[in-house]
Amino acid sequence: MTDRLPHEKGFHVSWDQIHRDSRALAWRLDGQGPDAGQWRGLVAITRGGMAPAMIVARELDIRTVDTISVKSYHHQAQGEAQVLKAPNAEMMGPDGEGILVVDDLVDSGKTLELVRQMYPKAHFATVYAKPKGRAQVDTFITEVSQDTWIFFPWDMALQYVEPYRGKD
């Protein structure tokens, strides 16, 4: 069998793995902020960036945390990115300088491109990166191929799967 269904080239991420990879991201970002190595605040890109952002904020002792909600996916089809909710304007300042923006994944880069236009001096970090979007991210942990679908633990449920070679 040579043809694969989209879900068959999947990268399944467990809660343990996202926790380890998010901590590794925090360690990579430690001391990299513009204020004597510190970050002024952190913005999570909802919804996928919320779990990694929580872990990064904890590890780096960042207490000022906000979110930006950008919708670009409609189920598994990507469309035009649009901001549904922006972070606190006073915290962000005119250009996001000193702010760490965290997401789970950069895929095509459309979401980060939109947020980067809004906050060009912010630092963009993701746990996972695909080649098309990699230029939009400043720091990431793991690169995966463009044709790999990442299954995050918040998108999955445990269920029975039939054996590959039959039912006995």
HUPE-V51411 format. One record per residue. N is the residue number from 1. RES is the residue in one letter. SS is DSSP state (helix for helix, strand for strand, loop for the rest). Layout:
n->N res->RES ss->SS
n->N res->RES ss->SS
//
This chain:
n->1 res->M ss->loop
n->2 res->T ss->loop
n->3 res->D ss->loop
n->4 res->R ss->loop
n->5 res->L ss->loop
n->6 res->P ss->helix
n->7 res->H ss->helix
n->8 res->E ss->helix
n->9 res->K ss->loop
n->10 res->G ss->strand
n->11 res->F ss->strand
n->12 res->H ss->strand
n->13 res->V ss->loop
n->14 res->S ss->loop
n->15 res->W ss->helix
n->16 res->D ss->helix
n->17 res->Q ss->helix
n->18 res->I ss->helix
n->19 res->H ss->helix
n->20 res->R ss->helix
n->21 res->D ss->helix
n->22 res->S ss->helix
n->23 res->R ss->helix
n->24 res->A ss->helix
n->25 res->L ss->helix
n->26 res->A ss->helix
n->27 res->W ss->helix
n->28 res->R ss->helix
n->29 res->L ss->helix
n->30 res->D ss->loop
n->31 res->G ss->loop
n->32 res->Q ss->loop
n->33 res->G ss->strand
n->34 res->P ss->loop
n->35 res->D ss->strand
n->36 res->A ss->loop
n->37 res->G ss->strand
n->38 res->Q ss->strand
n->39 res->W ss->loop
n->40 res->R ss->loop
n->41 res->G ss->strand
n->42 res->L ss->strand
n->43 res->V ss->strand
n->44 res->A ss->strand
n->45 res->I ss->strand
n->46 res->T ss->strand
n->47 res->R ss->loop
n->48 res->G ss->loop
n->49 res->G ss->helix
n->50 res->M ss->helix
n->51 res->A ss->helix
n->52 res->P ss->helix
n->53 res->A ss->helix
n->54 res->M ss->helix
n->55 res->I ss->helix
n->56 res->V ss->helix
n->57 res->A ss->helix
n->58 res->R ss->helix
n->59 res->E ss->helix
n->60 res->L ss->helix
n->61 res->D ss->loop
n->62 res->I ss->loop
n->63 res->R ss->loop
n->64 res->T ss->loop
n->65 res->V ss->strand
n->66 res->D ss->strand
n->67 res->T ss->strand
n->68 res->I ss->strand
n->69 res->S ss->strand
n->70 res->V ss->strand
n->71 res->K ss->strand
n->72 res->S ss->strand
n->73 res->Y ss->strand
n->74 res->H ss->strand
n->75 res->H ss->loop
n->76 res->Q ss->loop
n->77 res->A ss->strand
n->78 res->Q ss->strand
n->79 res->G ss->strand
n->80 res->E ss->strand
n->81 res->A ss->strand
n->82 res->Q ss->strand
n->83 res->V ss->strand
n->84 res->L ss->strand
n->85 res->K ss->strand
n->86 res->A ss->loop
n->87 res->P ss->loop
n->88 res->N ss->loop
n->89 res->A ss->helix
n->90 res->E ss->helix
n->91 res->M ss->helix
n->92 res->M ss->helix
n->93 res->G ss->loop
n->94 res->P ss->loop
n->95 res->D ss->loop
n->96 res->G ss->loop
n->97 res->E ss->loop
n->98 res->G ss->loop
n->99 res->I ss->strand
n->100 res->L ss->strand
n->101 res->V ss->strand
n->102 res->V ss->strand
n->103 res->D ss->strand
n->104 res->D ss->strand
n->105 res->L ss->strand
n->106 res->V ss->strand
n->107 res->D ss->loop
n->108 res->S ss->loop
n->109 res->G ss->loop
n->110 res->K ss->helix
n->111 res->T ss->helix
n->112 res->L ss->helix
n->113 res->E ss->helix
n->114 res->L ss->helix
n->115 res->V ss->helix
n->116 res->R ss->helix
n->117 res->Q ss->helix
n->118 res->M ss->helix
n->119 res->Y ss->loop
n->120 res->P ss->loop
n->121 res->K ss->loop
n->122 res->A ss->loop
n->123 res->H ss->strand
n->124 res->F ss->strand
n->125 res->A ss->strand
n->126 res->T ss->strand
n->127 res->V ss->strand
n->128 res->Y ss->strand
n->129 res->A ss->strand
n->130 res->K ss->strand
n->131 res->P ss->loop
n->132 res->K ss->loop
n->133 res->G ss->loop
n->134 res->R ss->helix
n->135 res->A ss->helix
n->136 res->Q ss->helix
n->137 res->V ss->loop
n->138 res->D ss->loop
n->139 res->T ss->strand
n->140 res->F ss->strand
n->141 res->I ss->strand
n->142 res->T ss->strand
n->143 res->E ss->strand
n->144 res->V ss->strand
n->145 res->S ss->loop
n->146 res->Q ss->loop
n->147 res->D ss->loop
n->148 res->T ss->loop
n->149 res->W ss->strand
n->150 res->I ss->strand
n->151 res->F ss->strand
n->152 res->F ss->loop
n->153 res->P ss->helix
n->154 res->W ss->helix
n->155 res->D ss->helix
n->156 res->M ss->loop
n->157 res->A ss->loop
n->158 res->L ss->loop
n->159 res->Q ss->loop
n->160 res->Y ss->loop
n->161 res->V ss->loop
n->162 res->E ss->loop
n->163 res->P ss->loop
n->164 res->Y ss->loop
n->165 res->R ss->loop
n->166 res->G ss->loop
n->167 res->K ss->loop
n->168 res->D ss->loop
//
